[in-house]
Amino acid sequence: MLLLFFVTTYLGVTEAAKGIDCAYAMSVDAIKCIIGKGQGDFIVIRGWRSNNVFDQEAPRTYANAKSLGINDIDVYFYPCVNCGNPSGQLSSFLSSAQSSGLSFNTLWFDVEVNSWSKNTQTNRKFLEDLLQAASGSGIRYGIYSSSGVWPSVMGSGYVSQTAAALPMWYSHYDHTASFDDYKNPKYQFNTYTNPYMKQYDGDINMCGVDVDLNYKPGTSNTPTAPTTPTAPTEPTNEPTTEPTSPTTPDPESAGGNDGSAPAGDAGGESAP
């Protein structure tokens, strides 16, 4: 019995997982190639764009990943802060996700410089209102940011206790798939002590697609199936038409993020 318990426990956890996040449509062939390169344990797909529309490519990428056996699928949400109405943006996203068949394990709220305002008070209120809206949605959600970005967007020294209670995905482009760097206070922010996931390399052309590389430790061999979002009952403020691409180019990601400077549109229009 003891041996059986040990074997069951051991088999229930794998070695550290490596995956990618991507802001572009990904074909079956591209995902298959990424799996072959050892980065296909999980995938994070852009679901909401900084021009305040649902990403029409997300459901196709999701379906392609599922067809290849990837069950560990997250989505990231790049808000339009200057558009206001955070609850309306989230409501519109959830409605579109449900109607298009886009499911996910965790929805990551992207705290980055390019689509957030220059007013830290505005940003703080937007974040808290967004998290409040998410708290009643029935979804699992977390925060994506970095030690360089967070104070730039939220103000030096600002701590969101609401955000601190959530899973945290951070970026630090040290090309190392581990959390060892986070032991250094230089890379810590908002009182987070236990990261959930790390983006350790960015803007990589892999299998013909621009992706970022991510790491998380000890994931389950059989990840829980993504849950389908529940459509909101209130009006969604969904745009009557949703362009497949914005009228202006999405901002590009900046160079590698060492935690002392923003990573650009990390998690946003290029990739988190």
Buried (B, 14 or more C-beta within 10 A) or exposed (E): EEEEEEEEEEEEEBEEBBBBBBBBBBBBEBBBBBBEEEBBBBBBBBBBBBBBBBBBBBBBBBEBBBEEEBBBBBBBBBBBBBBEBBBBBBBBBBBBBBBBEBBBBBBBBBBBBBBBBEEBEBBBEBBBBBBEBBEEBEBBBBBBBBBBBBBBBBEEEBEBEBBBEBBBBBBBBBEEBEBEBBEEEBBBBBEBEEBBBBBBBBBBEBBEBBBBBBBBBEBEEEBEEBEBBEEBEEEBBBEEEBEEEEEEEBBEBBEBBBBEBBBBBBBBBBBB
